Amino acid sequence: MTWSQFHERMAFMADIVDRAATDPEAALAAARASEALPRLFGDEDGLLLSLRHRWVTMLAAKLDQADYDDVPADRARADLAATHRGLRALLDAASRRSVRVRALDRDEQRLIRLHGGHRTDGQTVA
């Protein structure tokens, strides 16, 4: 992937996430209708998996900081979802329509459980 393709993919995802803040189903329909989707992501699942990757990366960072700040993992996840409403709405819609994306929900729950409690033994989760 070239830098220009990378930037085009990022811009495409940002546009879809912005649209999803008001109507995630319409945002997904717009993505499907775009001629750029196959070139940038292969198909809708490719886009959804890329969006999912973005979410999990942000979630892992948020949970690490929450653990350091002694903030409950569920609250940290809720704060992230509130801050990134469009992305979260897209992923919720994606879970309803894609088996591949829905299967990854278990990984997110496992990540939250790993960060769920404050560790008192001085060890980190990673």
ABEGO torsion letter per residue (X at the ends): XBAAAAAAAAAAAAAAAAAAAABAAAAAAAAAABAAAAAAAGBAAAAAAAAAAAAAAAAAAAAAAAAAAGBBAAAAAAAAAAABAAAAAAAAAAAAABAAAAAAAAAAAAAAAAAABBBAAGBBAX
